[in-house]
């Protein structure tokens, strides 16, 4: 009688043969271990289990710390009362906070990858271009006053500071709306 006639599939037969071999190996290896070896192996497994539990606790603490840092970052960056922008060397916006999006009168996700220069009013474009060139030609913080706007509509007067990062050469901008301050001083 062959294997296919008994109703066993190839996988079932392979499984049975593997289990038979395992039983044979266990009989041989059971004789090779003495009680001291078994106790030592159990001890090692227990120590390893405790080490894993300790690592798990450390990972949980690190995770809690990372969540706390993320919450703090969100409050400091996203909810800050001034606009924060990260610009590429071509002027495209790679990141911005909610206040920055409000200043540009658009949704944050619509502004990602758009060119910041398009949101500078026509009369301030030269000031911004000079400011932006100066930032990338030096390694110091620069500042300027200009007007944000689009299609001949002025949004607000702003004070802007920027610096270029050393590692990835991105421009970090902080932008403060000074419209009310200007109106108050002009009265």
Backbone as ProteinMPNN parsed JSONL, in Angstrom:
{"seq_chain_A": "XXXXXXXXXXXXXXXXXXXXXXXXXXXXXXXXXXXXXXXXXXXXXXXXXXXXXXXXXXXXXXXXXXXXXXXXXXXXXXXXXXXXXXXXXXXXXXXXXXXXXXXXXXXXXXXXXXXXXXXXXXXXXXXXXXXXXXXXXXXXXXXXXXXXXXXXXXXXXXXXXXXXXXXXXXXXXXXXXXXXXXXXXXX", "coords_chain_A": {"N_chain_A": [[0.846, -1.168, 0.0], [0.66, 2.175, -0.932], [1.554, 5.65, -0.055], [-0.353, 7.493, -1.044], [-2.618, 5.998, -1.213], [-3.424, 5.633, 1.389], [-4.63, 7.964, 2.063], [-3.248, 10.159, 2.96], [-1.809, 13.347, 2.502], [1.053, 14.775, 0.78], [2.121, 16.764, 2.416], [1.114, 16.087, 4.939], [2.336, 13.59, 5.306], [5.017, 14.352, 5.309], [5.048, 15.897, 7.601], [4.46, 13.918, 9.576], [6.735, 12.283, 9.317], [8.699, 14.106, 10.087], [7.981, 14.586, 12.746], [8.41, 11.999, 13.784], [11.193, 11.822, 13.49], [11.942, 13.885, 15.214], [11.081, 12.863, 17.69], [12.812, 10.687, 17.893], [15.298, 12.025, 18.011], [14.935, 13.452, 20.386], [14.858, 11.377, 22.257], [17.456, 10.475, 22.108], [18.859, 12.849, 22.815], [17.8, 13.407, 25.333], [19.029, 11.585, 26.955], [21.574, 12.572, 26.902], [21.619, 14.886, 28.462], [22.186, 15.935, 31.738], [20.863, 16.38, 35.049], [21.893, 18.75, 36.13], [22.611, 20.218, 33.86], [20.088, 20.727, 32.805], [18.94, 22.298, 34.84], [20.672, 24.468, 34.702], [20.102, 25.391, 32.118], [17.379, 26.089, 32.407], [17.689, 28.116, 34.303], [19.155, 30.0, 32.769], [17.234, 30.594, 30.814], [15.262, 31.8, 32.425], [16.64, 34.034, 33.397], [17.073, 35.343, 30.962], [14.436, 35.881, 30.274], [13.739, 37.737, 32.275], [15.531, 39.768, 31.615], [14.461, 40.505, 29.119], [11.969, 41.466, 29.964], [12.817, 43.687, 31.426], [13.996, 45.195, 29.379], [11.714, 45.668, 27.904], [10.307, 47.331, 29.673], [12.051, 49.545, 29.64], [11.813, 50.283, 26.946], [9.126, 51.016, 26.935], [9.208, 53.245, 28.636], [10.849, 54.896, 27.067], [9.184, 55.205, 24.864], [7.025, 56.571, 26.063], [8.374, 58.911, 26.734], [9.044, 59.841, 24.182], [6.487, 60.331, 23.15], [5.696, 62.393, 24.844], [7.579, 64.343, 24.134], [6.816, 64.74, 21.473], [4.278, 65.836, 21.837], [4.995, 68.211, 23.109], [6.547, 69.37, 21.074], [4.566, 69.706, 19.145], [2.955, 71.608, 20.392], [4.797, 73.733, 20.645], [5.64, 74.223, 18.006], [3.519, 73.838, 15.999], [1.329, 75.227, 17.167], [2.27, 77.716, 17.775], [2.315, 81.309, 18.242], [3.511, 82.685, 16.187], [4.475, 82.58, 12.726], [6.03, 79.762, 11.387], [8.299, 78.575, 9.013], [9.78, 76.232, 6.793], [12.001, 76.355, 4.281], [13.069, 75.304, 1.054], [16.093, 75.626, -0.922], [15.274, 76.71, -3.316], [13.122, 78.185, -2.62], [10.749, 76.874, -2.188], [8.153, 75.675, -0.046], [8.744, 73.46, 2.474], [7.799, 72.765, 4.932], [5.501, 74.041, 7.386], [3.885, 75.879, 10.021], [0.613, 76.109, 11.631], [-0.032, 78.797, 12.096], [1.576, 80.085, 10.224], [0.341, 79.163, 7.881], [-2.147, 80.41, 8.191], [-1.333, 83.072, 7.931], [-0.705, 83.141, 5.246], [-3.115, 82.754, 4.185], [-4.29, 80.262, 3.497], [-4.77, 76.682, 3.387], [-2.749, 74.468, 5.258], [-1.828, 72.012, 4.045], [-2.184, 72.646, 1.371], [-0.22, 74.467, 0.907], [2.251, 73.24, 1.148], [5.125, 72.495, -0.664], [4.578, 74.578, -2.399], [5.767, 77.69, -3.773], [7.266, 79.964, -1.672], [7.848, 82.55, -2.398], [5.807, 83.343, -4.055], [3.907, 84.291, -2.375], [4.618, 86.716, -1.488], [4.108, 90.166, -1.458], [3.941, 92.247, -4.393], [5.37, 94.719, -4.209], [7.189, 94.106, -2.215], [8.777, 92.1, -3.097], [11.425, 92.373, -4.105], [12.809, 93.062, -1.782], [12.492, 90.696, -0.344], [13.788, 88.851, -2.057], [16.443, 89.815, -1.97], [16.96, 89.467, 0.771], [16.651, 86.663, 0.973], [18.703, 85.758, -0.715], [20.903, 86.762, 0.673], [20.765, 85.272, 3.02], [21.409, 82.697, 2.092], [23.954, 83.138, 1.152], [25.528, 83.619, 3.317], [26.26, 82.587, 6.714], [24.759, 83.499, 8.778], [22.119, 84.805, 10.874], [19.499, 86.573, 9.398], [17.32, 89.413, 8.835], [14.193, 91.019, 7.925], [11.66, 93.406, 6.943], [8.526, 93.125, 5.447], [5.761, 92.787, 3.114], [3.197, 90.413, 3.05], [1.336, 88.908, 0.467], [-0.908, 88.333, -2.319], [-1.644, 88.235, -5.723], [-1.915, 91.123, -6.0], [-3.22, 91.671, -3.588], [-2.803, 92.655, -0.372], [-1.895, 90.874, 2.467], [-0.748, 91.026, 5.085], [1.579, 92.973, 7.072], [4.842, 91.997, 7.843], [7.441, 90.951, 10.103], [10.393, 89.32, 9.545], [12.62, 86.674, 10.246], [15.45, 84.763, 9.353], [17.458, 81.83, 8.823], [19.961, 79.615, 7.557], [20.212, 76.127, 7.702], [23.007, 74.107, 8.624], [23.359, 71.394, 7.958], [21.36, 70.304, 6.029], [20.912, 72.462, 4.456], [18.548, 74.022, 4.516], [16.215, 76.677, 4.747], [15.252, 78.255, 7.65], [12.525, 79.974, 8.73], [11.118, 82.514, 10.738], [8.159, 84.206, 11.191], [6.52, 87.153, 11.936], [3.485, 88.748, 12.404], [3.123, 92.091, 12.015], [1.248, 93.972, 11.549], [-0.81, 95.193, 13.16], [0.793, 96.483, 15.014], [2.125, 98.322, 13.375], [-0.061, 99.87, 12.515], [-0.858, 100.955, 14.952], [1.363, 102.546, 15.613], [1.297, 104.344, 13.532], [-0.756, 106.041, 14.1]], "CA_chain_A": [[0.0, 0.0, 0.0], [1.495, 3.378, -0.965], [1.096, 6.761, 0.775], [-1.548, 8.143, -1.574], [-3.766, 5.136, -0.977], [-3.86, 5.761, 2.784], [-5.361, 9.215, 2.205], [-2.391, 11.223, 3.476], [-1.181, 14.199, 1.489], [2.505, 14.888, 0.92], [2.407, 17.622, 3.565], [0.836, 15.311, 6.152], [3.374, 12.569, 5.424], [6.241, 15.049, 5.691], [4.864, 16.27, 9.005], [4.591, 12.698, 10.383], [8.128, 11.854, 9.31], [9.454, 15.081, 10.875], [7.683, 14.312, 14.157], [9.099, 10.76, 14.143], [12.615, 12.128, 13.64], [12.09, 14.69, 16.421], [10.973, 11.952, 18.834], [14.044, 9.913, 17.939], [16.357, 12.919, 18.478], [14.688, 13.763, 21.788], [15.258, 10.221, 23.057], [18.922, 10.48, 22.154], [19.354, 14.008, 23.531], [17.383, 13.316, 26.73], [20.047, 10.812, 27.651], [22.799, 13.349, 26.933], [21.525, 15.943, 29.457], [22.019, 15.535, 33.13], [19.981, 17.285, 35.79], [22.58, 20.039, 36.293], [22.481, 20.93, 32.589], [18.701, 21.17, 32.67], [18.771, 23.405, 35.775], [21.409, 25.607, 34.157], [19.342, 25.881, 30.967], [16.184, 26.755, 32.937], [18.16, 29.361, 34.896], [19.477, 30.916, 31.672], [15.968, 31.044, 30.221], [14.614, 32.715, 33.366], [17.398, 35.295, 33.367], [16.783, 35.974, 29.678], [13.07, 36.394, 30.348], [13.78, 38.949, 33.093], [16.203, 40.785, 30.795], [13.49, 40.966, 28.127], [10.976, 42.277, 30.671], [13.458, 44.962, 31.74], [14.113, 45.93, 28.114], [10.368, 46.1, 27.552], [10.021, 48.497, 30.511], [12.84, 50.661, 29.112], [11.187, 50.706, 25.69], [7.884, 51.706, 27.275], [9.592, 54.572, 29.127], [11.319, 55.666, 25.906], [7.991, 55.526, 24.074], [6.317, 57.629, 26.788], [9.173, 60.123, 26.59], [8.892, 60.304, 22.795], [5.137, 60.893, 23.02], [5.712, 63.673, 25.545], [8.342, 65.275, 23.288], [5.986, 65.047, 20.309], [3.226, 66.753, 22.299], [5.643, 69.506, 23.338], [6.901, 69.884, 19.743], [3.327, 70.147, 18.503], [2.545, 72.881, 21.009], [5.767, 74.789, 20.351], [5.759, 74.503, 16.572], [2.251, 73.971, 15.29], [0.404, 76.157, 17.796], [2.973, 78.951, 18.134], [1.632, 82.52, 17.756], [4.208, 83.238, 15.023], [4.576, 81.637, 11.62], [7.297, 79.069, 11.136], [8.393, 77.992, 7.68], [11.036, 75.624, 6.371], [12.061, 76.537, 2.83], [14.178, 74.739, 0.283], [16.919, 76.689, -1.504], [14.548, 77.342, -4.419], [12.017, 78.952, -2.057], [9.538, 76.071, -1.973], [7.843, 75.426, 1.361], [8.751, 72.03, 2.794], [6.969, 72.594, 6.127], [5.046, 75.275, 8.003], [2.927, 75.644, 11.093], [-0.748, 76.59, 11.361], [-0.025, 80.256, 12.047], [2.117, 80.436, 8.907], [-0.709, 78.919, 6.883], [-3.133, 81.484, 8.355], [-0.761, 84.298, 7.372], [-0.756, 83.046, 3.78], [-4.551, 82.628, 3.877], [-4.555, 78.997, 2.807], [-4.636, 75.49, 4.221], [-1.364, 74.012, 5.378], [-1.486, 70.988, 3.049], [-2.135, 73.276, 0.045], [0.98, 75.296, 0.799], [3.453, 72.406, 1.072], [5.746, 72.451, -1.998], [4.371, 75.804, -3.179], [6.904, 78.589, -3.616], [6.988, 81.039, -0.72], [7.987, 83.834, -3.089], [4.517, 83.695, -4.646], [3.072, 84.867, -1.333], [5.2, 88.011, -1.14], [3.469, 91.192, -2.289], [4.765, 92.724, -5.509], [6.291, 95.779, -3.787], [8.178, 93.57, -1.272], [9.48, 90.956, -3.682], [12.86, 92.668, -4.181], [13.325, 92.974, -0.414], [12.582, 89.278, 0.011], [14.833, 88.204, -2.87], [17.736, 90.215, -1.412], [17.024, 88.79, 2.067], [16.823, 85.223, 0.748], [20.059, 85.583, -1.262], [21.839, 87.043, 1.757], [20.734, 84.116, 3.931], [22.124, 81.568, 1.496], [25.36, 83.449, 0.889], [26.234, 83.661, 4.599], [25.848, 81.611, 7.728], [24.24, 84.258, 9.9], [20.693, 85.093, 10.866], [19.165, 87.84, 8.745], [15.931, 89.808, 9.066], [13.655, 92.053, 7.051], [10.239, 93.729, 7.031], [7.905, 93.113, 4.122], [4.32, 92.529, 3.1], [2.719, 89.188, 2.416], [0.168, 89.155, -0.365], [-1.044, 87.495, -3.506], [-2.468, 88.884, -6.749], [-2.129, 92.515, -5.626], [-3.925, 91.78, -2.311], [-1.873, 92.579, 0.744], [-2.447, 90.148, 3.613], [-0.262, 91.615, 6.331], [2.971, 93.392, 7.177], [5.509, 91.028, 8.71], [8.863, 90.983, 10.412], [10.852, 87.976, 9.229], [14.003, 86.302, 10.504], [15.773, 83.492, 8.725], [18.817, 81.288, 8.874], [20.077, 78.37, 6.805], [20.801, 75.043, 8.491], [24.281, 73.627, 8.094], [23.33, 70.024, 7.44], [20.607, 70.075, 4.793], [20.829, 73.743, 3.739], [17.178, 74.524, 4.439], [16.023, 77.977, 5.37], [14.276, 78.304, 8.73], [11.974, 81.325, 8.83], [10.084, 82.861, 11.712], [7.454, 85.343, 10.603], [5.622, 87.774, 12.912], [2.554, 89.728, 11.834], [3.29, 93.374, 12.704], [0.247, 94.894, 10.99], [-1.431, 95.979, 14.227], [1.839, 97.331, 15.577], [2.34, 99.417, 12.422], [-1.246, 100.737, 12.56], [-0.828, 101.653, 16.224], [2.42, 103.556, 15.542], [0.974, 105.346, 12.515], [-1.856, 106.91, 14.58]], "C_chain_A": [[0.905, 1.25, 0.0], [0.825, 4.526, -0.206], [-0.177, 7.399, 0.267], [-2.786, 7.301, -1.337], [-4.277, 5.247, 0.445], [-4.596, 7.067, 3.027], [-4.527, 10.358, 2.762], [-1.826, 12.039, 2.316], [0.321, 14.218, 1.733], [2.869, 15.706, 2.154], [2.18, 16.857, 4.868], [1.909, 14.251, 6.373], [4.698, 13.197, 5.866], [6.189, 15.43, 7.167], [5.06, 15.046, 9.919], [6.046, 12.235, 10.45], [8.996, 12.791, 10.154], [9.216, 14.855, 12.362], [8.369, 13.039, 14.634], [10.589, 11.016, 14.375], [12.865, 12.945, 14.913], [12.022, 13.804, 17.666], [12.252, 11.138, 18.994], [15.197, 10.765, 18.488], [16.182, 13.256, 19.949], [15.097, 12.609, 22.693], [16.768, 10.194, 23.212], [19.424, 11.627, 23.016], [18.932, 13.989, 24.992], [18.424, 12.564, 27.546], [21.343, 11.606, 27.81], [22.791, 14.418, 28.033], [21.427, 15.351, 30.856], [21.188, 16.604, 33.839], [20.611, 18.661, 35.96], [22.473, 20.867, 35.021], [21.079, 21.49, 32.428], [18.459, 22.36, 33.587], [19.469, 24.658, 35.261], [20.655, 26.23, 32.983], [18.079, 26.623, 31.42], [16.572, 28.095, 33.553], [18.452, 30.411, 33.81], [18.211, 31.462, 31.013], [15.243, 32.032, 31.134], [15.312, 34.071, 33.388], [17.103, 36.047, 32.074], [15.376, 36.572, 29.674], [13.029, 37.691, 31.16], [14.46, 40.088, 32.335], [15.237, 41.362, 29.768], [12.408, 41.839, 28.765], [11.539, 43.644, 31.013], [13.616, 45.822, 30.488], [12.758, 46.461, 27.686], [9.969, 47.33, 28.367], [10.773, 49.727, 30.007], [12.246, 51.189, 27.81], [9.887, 51.464, 25.948], [8.168, 53.107, 27.79], [10.07, 55.463, 27.978], [10.145, 56.085, 25.037], [7.193, 56.651, 24.74], [7.044, 58.961, 26.651], [9.04, 60.707, 25.18], [7.509, 60.919, 22.576], [5.047, 62.258, 23.695], [6.45, 64.729, 24.717], [7.542, 65.679, 22.061], [4.885, 66.033, 20.679], [3.804, 68.151, 22.497], [6.007, 70.16, 22.0], [5.661, 70.436, 19.048], [2.883, 71.484, 19.069], [3.494, 74.009, 20.623], [5.793, 75.188, 18.883], [4.402, 74.795, 15.941], [1.354, 75.065, 15.857], [1.05, 77.471, 18.221], [2.232, 80.163, 17.565], [2.352, 83.207, 16.6], [4.304, 82.154, 13.953], [5.975, 81.061, 11.505], [7.227, 78.417, 9.773], [9.751, 77.328, 7.524], [11.018, 75.659, 4.853], [13.265, 75.808, 2.244], [14.945, 75.901, -0.347], [16.249, 77.374, -2.698], [13.333, 78.145, -3.943], [10.746, 78.146, -1.826], [9.394, 75.734, -0.488], [7.846, 73.922, 1.603], [7.966, 71.748, 4.071], [6.594, 73.973, 6.657], [4.073, 74.928, 9.11], [1.577, 76.267, 10.737], [-0.801, 78.114, 11.263], [0.536, 80.743, 10.712], [1.091, 80.246, 7.806], [-1.778, 80.002, 6.962], [-2.62, 82.79, 7.754], [-0.849, 84.307, 5.85], [-2.17, 82.794, 3.271], [-4.877, 81.371, 3.065], [-4.395, 77.859, 3.808], [-3.181, 75.019, 4.154], [-0.986, 73.021, 4.272], [-1.459, 71.551, 1.628], [-0.831, 74.032, -0.182], [2.274, 74.496, 0.706], [3.864, 72.282, -0.403], [5.413, 73.647, -2.88], [5.558, 76.73, -2.916], [6.509, 79.758, -2.727], [7.011, 82.405, -1.395], [6.681, 84.278, -3.736], [3.596, 84.388, -3.646], [3.632, 86.182, -0.794], [4.563, 89.047, -2.05], [4.471, 91.726, -3.312], [5.798, 93.757, -5.056], [7.358, 95.288, -2.805], [9.035, 92.46, -1.865], [10.987, 91.18, -3.759], [13.509, 92.561, -2.808], [13.5, 91.504, -0.032], [13.692, 88.583, -0.768], [16.232, 88.547, -2.352], [17.975, 89.503, -0.069], [17.342, 87.307, 1.89], [18.218, 84.921, 0.195], [21.113, 85.776, -0.175], [21.905, 85.874, 2.736], [21.578, 82.978, 3.368], [23.591, 81.879, 1.179], [26.184, 83.49, 2.178], [25.701, 82.601, 5.536], [25.306, 82.306, 8.97], [22.743, 84.464, 9.761], [20.484, 86.472, 10.255], [17.703, 88.156, 9.038], [15.506, 90.865, 8.064], [12.189, 92.293, 7.409], [9.689, 93.724, 5.617], [6.419, 92.84, 4.25], [4.04, 91.198, 2.408], [1.482, 89.536, 1.612], [0.187, 88.271, -1.586], [-1.994, 88.191, -4.464], [-2.892, 90.297, -6.35], [-3.013, 92.706, -4.394], [-2.898, 91.631, -1.195], [-2.56, 91.883, 1.909], [-2.056, 90.831, 4.911], [1.186, 92.066, 6.183], [3.634, 92.447, 8.171], [6.96, 91.409, 8.954], [9.326, 89.543, 10.284], [12.313, 87.817, 9.597], [14.245, 84.949, 9.885], [17.227, 83.121, 8.886], [18.812, 79.974, 8.103], [20.763, 77.33, 7.687], [22.068, 74.551, 7.812], [24.138, 72.294, 7.374], [22.589, 69.872, 6.117], [20.333, 71.354, 4.0], [19.393, 74.199, 3.506], [17.098, 75.833, 5.2], [14.927, 77.876, 6.419], [13.826, 79.745, 8.886], [11.02, 81.419, 10.003], [9.48, 84.171, 11.215], [6.43, 85.85, 11.617], [4.782, 88.824, 12.197], [2.671, 91.014, 12.653], [2.292, 94.407, 12.203], [-0.367, 95.78, 12.062], [-0.432, 96.934, 14.858], [2.081, 98.544, 14.685], [1.173, 100.398, 12.456], [-1.243, 101.582, 13.825], [0.208, 102.775, 16.212], [2.128, 104.645, 14.529], [-0.143, 106.278, 12.971], [-1.333, 108.121, 15.266]], "O_chain_A": [[1.805, 1.365, 0.832], [-0.319, 4.405, 0.233], [-1.013, 7.813, 1.07], [-3.893, 7.835, -1.267], [-5.453, 4.982, 0.694], [-5.142, 7.259, 4.113], [-5.066, 11.436, 3.012], [-1.421, 11.493, 1.29], [0.801, 13.739, 2.76], [3.823, 15.376, 2.86], [2.977, 16.972, 5.8], [2.343, 14.036, 7.504], [5.41, 12.636, 6.699], [7.178, 15.296, 7.887], [5.757, 15.14, 10.929], [6.53, 11.842, 11.511], [9.909, 12.344, 10.848], [10.155, 14.925, 13.155], [8.861, 12.99, 15.761], [11.177, 10.501, 15.326], [13.86, 12.737, 15.607], [12.815, 13.974, 18.592], [12.719, 10.927, 20.113], [15.977, 10.301, 19.32], [17.163, 13.338, 20.687], [15.628, 12.834, 23.78], [17.295, 9.928, 24.293], [20.304, 11.433, 23.854], [19.661, 14.52, 25.831], [18.66, 12.89, 28.709], [22.119, 11.355, 28.731], [23.859, 14.819, 28.494], [20.686, 14.401, 31.107], [20.859, 17.629, 33.243], [19.891, 19.659, 35.933], [22.268, 22.079, 35.084], [20.91, 22.616, 31.961], [17.837, 23.337, 33.17], [18.94, 25.765, 35.365], [20.578, 27.454, 32.869], [17.751, 27.674, 30.869], [15.88, 29.094, 33.358], [18.042, 31.566, 33.929], [18.13, 32.649, 30.695], [14.669, 33.007, 30.649], [14.664, 35.117, 33.396], [16.906, 37.262, 32.095], [15.161, 37.654, 29.127], [12.354, 38.642, 30.768], [14.018, 41.235, 32.403], [15.197, 42.576, 29.568], [11.982, 42.833, 28.177], [10.839, 44.651, 30.909], [13.398, 47.033, 30.529], [12.656, 47.572, 27.165], [9.368, 48.263, 27.834], [10.212, 50.822, 29.95], [12.183, 52.4, 27.598], [9.584, 52.439, 25.26], [7.466, 54.055, 27.437], [9.735, 56.647, 27.925], [10.12, 57.205, 24.527], [6.738, 57.575, 24.066], [6.419, 60.006, 26.475], [8.936, 61.922, 25.012], [7.387, 61.93, 21.884], [4.4, 63.17, 23.18], [6.0, 65.87, 24.612], [7.585, 66.838, 21.65], [4.595, 66.959, 19.922], [3.195, 69.147, 22.108], [5.801, 71.359, 21.815], [5.704, 71.505, 18.438], [2.484, 72.382, 18.328], [3.053, 75.115, 20.31], [5.952, 76.365, 18.558], [4.178, 75.883, 15.411], [0.683, 75.762, 15.096], [0.441, 78.254, 18.949], [1.59, 80.058, 16.519], [1.861, 84.209, 16.08], [4.223, 80.962, 14.25], [6.969, 81.786, 11.526], [6.23, 77.788, 9.417], [10.751, 77.806, 8.059], [10.142, 75.074, 4.215], [14.325, 75.714, 2.862], [14.484, 77.042, -0.303], [16.614, 78.495, -3.052], [12.604, 78.716, -4.754], [9.762, 78.684, -1.319], [10.38, 75.538, 0.222], [7.05, 73.192, 1.012], [7.514, 70.623, 4.281], [7.293, 74.955, 6.402], [3.508, 73.835, 9.143], [1.421, 76.874, 9.678], [-1.536, 78.659, 10.439], [0.027, 81.705, 10.137], [0.983, 81.074, 6.901], [-2.267, 80.468, 5.932], [-3.384, 83.533, 7.137], [-1.045, 85.358, 5.24], [-2.39, 82.64, 2.07], [-5.628, 81.412, 2.091], [-3.94, 78.063, 4.933], [-2.499, 75.158, 3.138], [0.056, 73.173, 3.633], [-0.782, 70.995, 0.763], [-0.394, 74.212, -1.318], [3.287, 75.014, 0.236], [3.036, 71.997, -1.268], [5.912, 73.734, -4.002], [6.272, 76.556, -1.928], [5.532, 80.457, -3.001], [6.275, 83.31, -1.002], [6.473, 85.473, -3.945], [2.607, 85.006, -4.041], [3.174, 86.692, 0.229], [4.478, 88.849, -3.262], [5.684, 91.66, -3.113], [6.959, 93.694, -5.46], [8.343, 95.992, -2.581], [9.926, 91.94, -1.194], [11.754, 90.253, -3.5], [14.616, 92.04, -2.675], [14.525, 91.116, 0.53], [14.456, 87.806, -0.196], [17.105, 87.682, -2.298], [19.07, 89.0, 0.185], [18.204, 86.765, 2.581], [18.844, 83.939, 0.594], [22.096, 85.038, -0.116], [22.981, 85.527, 3.223], [22.368, 82.368, 4.089], [24.382, 80.96, 0.962], [27.411, 83.404, 2.128], [24.809, 81.826, 5.191], [25.384, 81.771, 10.076], [22.175, 84.318, 8.679], [21.209, 87.418, 10.564], [16.939, 87.279, 9.44], [16.338, 91.521, 7.437], [11.563, 91.482, 8.092], [10.311, 94.255, 4.697], [5.891, 92.683, 5.35], [4.57, 90.904, 1.336], [0.675, 90.366, 2.031], [1.156, 87.561, -1.855], [-3.042, 88.684, -4.049], [-4.078, 90.626, -6.362], [-3.512, 93.809, -4.175], [-2.215, 90.612, -1.091], [-3.669, 92.25, 2.295], [-2.908, 91.171, 5.733], [1.914, 91.611, 5.301], [3.061, 92.131, 9.214], [7.605, 92.079, 8.147], [8.715, 88.641, 10.856], [13.141, 88.683, 9.314], [13.366, 84.086, 9.884], [18.1, 83.971, 9.059], [17.784, 79.304, 8.008], [21.768, 77.618, 8.337], [22.186, 74.576, 6.587], [24.723, 72.087, 6.31], [23.161, 69.347, 5.163], [19.614, 71.334, 3.0], [19.059, 74.702, 2.433], [17.824, 76.059, 6.168], [13.807, 77.461, 6.12], [14.638, 80.634, 9.142], [10.214, 80.519, 10.237], [10.193, 85.113, 10.868], [5.585, 85.094, 12.097], [5.305, 89.676, 11.48], [2.355, 91.027, 13.843], [2.483, 95.603, 12.418], [-0.438, 96.997, 11.89], [-0.775, 98.066, 15.198], [2.224, 99.663, 15.178], [1.378, 101.611, 12.43], [-1.577, 102.766, 13.793], [-0.049, 103.851, 16.752], [2.651, 105.754, 14.645], [-0.446, 107.239, 12.263], [-2.112, 108.954, 15.728]]}, "name": "protein", "num_of_chains": 1, "seq": "XXXXXXXXXXXXXXXXXXXXXXXXXXXXXXXXXXXXXXXXXXXXXXXXXXXXXXXXXXXXXXXXXXXXXXXXXXXXXXXXXXXXXXXXXXXXXXXXXXXXXXXXXXXXXXXXXXXXXXXXXXXXXXXXXXXXXXXXXXXXXXXXXXXXXXXXXXXXXXXXXXXXXXXXXXXXXXXXXXXXXXXXXXX"}
